[in-house]
Amino acid sequence: MPSAEDTSVHQERSVVRPTHQDEIAAAGSELIGGRSGRWTRLGSTALTPVGVIALVALGMFALGMVQKLPCYNWAWFRGAGSQYTHACYSDIPHLYTGRGFSEGLVPYFDRLPGDMQFLEYPVLTGVFMQIASWLTPGGSIQEQEQAYWLVNAGMLMICTAIIAVCVARTHRRRPWDGLLVALAPAFALTATINWDLLAVALTAAAMLMWSRSRPLAFGILIGLATAAKLYPVLLLGPAFVLCWRAGKWREFGVAALGAAGSWLVVNLPVMVFAPEGWKKFYTFSEERSIDFGSFWLVITQRTGTSIEVSTVNTVSTLATAALCAAIGWLTLTAPRRPRFAQLAFLVVAVFILVNKVYSPQYVLWLIPLAALARPRWRDFLIWQACEVMYFLGIWMYLAYTTSGDKHQGLPTEGYQLAIILHLLGTLYLCAVVVRDILMPERDGVRRDGSDDPSGGVLDGAEDVFVLGHAVVYPPNRAALNVAGPRVEWGTAGAPAAD
């Protein structure tokens, strides 16, 4: 019978430690005493890797709140320019009054004064905003707006903890990859700009459920996430094509029905009793013109020619469909079935790249997926550097456009460069993910012998449908468990992940 020490050593070796396979992680670890050693064994300390990651994520979230202090104290309330020059803008306090919450108006049911007649957010996000307004104490309007932001920040902090825990637990043997999310600078900077973290948390929880072979729970959470933001529904596409290749039609059907059912449960009451308010999100998305952050804006600014909204909508939709079809073709022809997280990242990245608007908080959609798709610090930090530059660029550009004759901030050409940096950073991360799919031996997640740790029912499943020269892999589920050489990270002679 193995001793407690033997069990502890086995547990230690079963967890992939990034400081033993990633040179950036190893170098960064010198700040806290060097590479992980005996003290990191599971069960040997009060804090597990998941607990550490959650605490780090909450700490970074708190630092992001501190970064908003100039706006909280005065810049939100004393003209537009200051909140841009301090890069601390947030929609939350402005929409407290701008969308009728300060007056007790009910989202979707009560008509708003001004051009925006109804709340332009999906239903579950509207519920989130409404709950926060109920928890906001009275006082002057400025005090209420400050309190509303604080209440929302507290609720979004809970979402942050959920995201950190779910990402850390999705890949059973790679909990430390969750530090990519926890330490992402763009996460801290954009977490309280808007309410996107609600959908991100539900999506991260859905990914965890899929990795645990619970397709119904996955579908329900995807439906709820889609009721908070549109992009999570895209994850059903990778699930479909992967289940096609593996012949897991029942599991996909359960997930799709769960998603449709939970989305309807949230939306149907508002659809029936406030149809005009309910459809505002969809009509606003359709009618919205070219806006900040998109390559469409660069084109119109460089050429001086406007593009019809209907044209942009059509081209964007067709481009998204074509690129998603290309991802589907890649999935069915790849030499080894791609991992679910890889495809999830690619489809959401495609949606962001061709969209007619890119708000700075949209990076939150990709951060958890990127950590699971390509858990490599070098690539992740290159991408994050581009996103931080875009974050600073958009606020400096807005400061420039609102400074009048002073022209303080970033001119149009500089902002266009920031947009291009964002696009190139995202395309770079997409490229290395596609390379990992085409050359699975370079995929760091798989170099310990794993198949698809986030794949759930797909993990180790047989391929039943492939195209071209794709290899049917593996021949059976037991093939993953047979005796044979396996890479153990941190042991002598183990190759470094690329």
Secondary structure, DSSP 8 states (H G I E B T S, - for coil): ---HHHHHHHHHHHS--GGGT-HHHHHHHGGGTSS--GGGSTTSSSS-HHHHHHHHHHHHHHHHHHHTHHHHHTGGGS-HHHHHHTT---HHHHHHHHTTGGGT--TTTS--SSS--S--S-HHHHHHHHHHHHT---SSHHHHHHHHHHHHHHHHHHHHHHHHHHHHHHSTT-GGGHHHHHT-HHHHHHTTTSSHHHHHHHHHHHHHHHHTT-HHHHHHHHHHHHTT-SGGGGGHHHHHHHHHHHT-HHHHHHHHHHHHHHHHHHHHHHHHH-HHHHTHHHHHHHH--S-TTSHHHHHHHHH-----HHHHHHHHHHHHHHHHHHHHHHHHHSSS---HHHHHHHHHHHHHHHSS---GGGHHHHHHHHHHH---HHHHHHHHHHHHHHHHHHHHHHHHHTSGGG--S--HHHHHHHHHHHHHHHHHHHHHHHHHHHSGGG-GGGTTS-S-TT-GGGTT-------TT-----SSGGGGTSSS----TTSTT-----
